[in-house]
Amino acid sequence: MVAIPDLWLIDATGRAIRPSYPVDECKFQRIGGLRAVEALENVGRVDHRVQLWPDGVEQLMGCGTAPALPVVGASVLVPGDYSVRSSVCRYRFDATGVAFAGAESLLDSLDPYFEGLDPAPPCASTASAAAGTSLFPLGSESSVPVPVLIEFDGCRRVLIDGVVPVVASPVLLALVA
């Protein structure tokens, strides 16, 4: 399952609307018209920071204001068997608990940054900051997102529910930090 882009249409005066995609008889979104919008000439870009309620963060970004803590397992990621969501939520950890530090949609797909990561050695360090996202198994009957946590410091691992921990590459850390 591939995440559908967030689409806003802005006119020459700066007014914006967020149109909804039409749905078919099975309630699947029909995004064919998006190709025509993508073909338009980009004349500018404006980034707006918005404040969302916790359920809005989860709906829009695919991760919540509290991190989903993956349970490591024994399986191994196989490139091409998954798609990683291109958005992250950031968290800080300290003695008082977990603090939500914001969320961001990334321009780049995270898929290539998850390829070729080495298994993580045993580590007892604790991260003070991390990013959460999710991945979707491809070719599976299940389209349930799988939680992912990327540690910025401490062991600097990528923790994926049901998967052996791997070492986060410096490039992946720079992209999501």
N, C-alpha and C positions, 0 to 999 in steps of 0.2 A: 504494500500500500504506500503510495506516494502522497506526501502532504500537498494539499491544494493551496496555491498562493493566496495570500491576503490581498484583495484588490480594492483600491480606492480610485475613484475618478475625480479629477480636480479640473475645474474650468479656469478660464483666463483670469477671473476675478478672485480665485483662491477658494471658492466654495467647493466642498468635497462631499461626496456621497459614497457609501459602501454598498454596492449592489449585491444582491444574492444571486447565486447561480441557479438556473432552472434545474428541476429534478425530473427524472423519468418515472415510469409507472411503479418502479421498485424503490423509489425515493433515493436513488443514486444521483449525485450531482453531475450535470452535463456541462463539462468545461470546454467544449469545442470552441465556443466564442472567444475563449481566452487567447487562442492562437491569433485571432484578428487583432486583439488589443496588443499582444506582444509584437506584432508587425508594425505598429505605429512608431513614428519617430519620437524618441525620447528628447524632449526639449528642456527638461530640468528635473531635479530631484529635490524634494524637501523631506527631511526627517522630522517627525513630530514625536515627542515623548508623551505618552498617555498613562494615566493611572487606572488600573483595573482592580476590581474586587478579586479575591483569591480564586473563585470559580471561573472568572473571566481569563485569568492568567493561564489556568489549566486548559481551558477550551481553546484559547488562541495559540499558546505556545507548546502545549503537550506535556508540560511539567508544572508542578504546583509550587506554592509558596513554602511548602515543607518538602524536603527531598524524599523521594522514594528510595529506600535503602535496599539495593540489590542483594540477593542471597547468592553467593558464589556457588558454582557447581563444577562439573567435570567436563562439560562439552567445550568445544573449541569453535571460534568463529571461522566460517568459510566465506571468503570474498564472493560476492554475487548471491549469497543466500539471505541477504538482509538489506534493508535500507534504513539509514540513520536519519532521524529528524534533523532539519537544519535550523533548529532553535535551541537555546539553552536557558536554563534558570541558574542563577548563581547563589551560593550559600556561604555563610561564614559560620564556623563552629568554634565555641569557646566553652569555658567551664559553666556558663549560665545556660547553654543550649545552642540552638540553631537559629540563625537570623537570615531571612530572605534578603538578598542583595541585588535583586533586579533580574530582568529577563531580556533576551535579545534574539531577533531573527537574524540569522547569518546569511550572507550572500552566497557563500560556497556550500556545496553539499559536503557533509562530513564523511560520506562513505569512503572516499579514498584514504582518509586519515586513519581509518580503523584497520586498513590492510597492512599485513606484515608486522604487527606489533608483537613483541616478544613476551613470553610468559613472565609474570612478575615473580621475583624471588620472595621467600618469606620475609615479612616486614611487620614490625610492631609499632611503627611511627603512626601518629594520628595527624590527619590533615586539618588545617585551620580554615581552608577554603576549598570549594569544589563547584563543579558545574553539573547540572542534571539535564538529561535529555532522554530520548527513548529510541529504540530501533524496532523495526517491523520485520518479522521473518517473511521472506518471499516464497511463493509456491507452497505455502502452508494453508491448511484449512482455517487456521486461527489468524485473525488480523488484530489480535490484542497486542498493544505496545509492550515492549520489554524494557523495564527501567535500566538506565545507565547512569553511573556517577563517575565523574572524572576528577581525580584529586589534583589540586594545583601544587600542593607541597606534601610533606610527609613522605609517603611511599610513592607518590605520583603514579598511581595505578588508574586503569580504566576498569571499573567494576560493572559487570553486566549480569543481570539475573540469570542464574543457571550456567554461567560460563566461567572458565578458569580466568582469574585476574591477569591482565596484561599491563605492560609498562606503557604509559602515555608518552608519545614522542614529543620532543620540544616544539615541533611545528603544530601538533594538535593542541598542546597547552597554550601556545601563543594565540591560536585561533579562538579558543573558547574562554580564555581568562579575561 
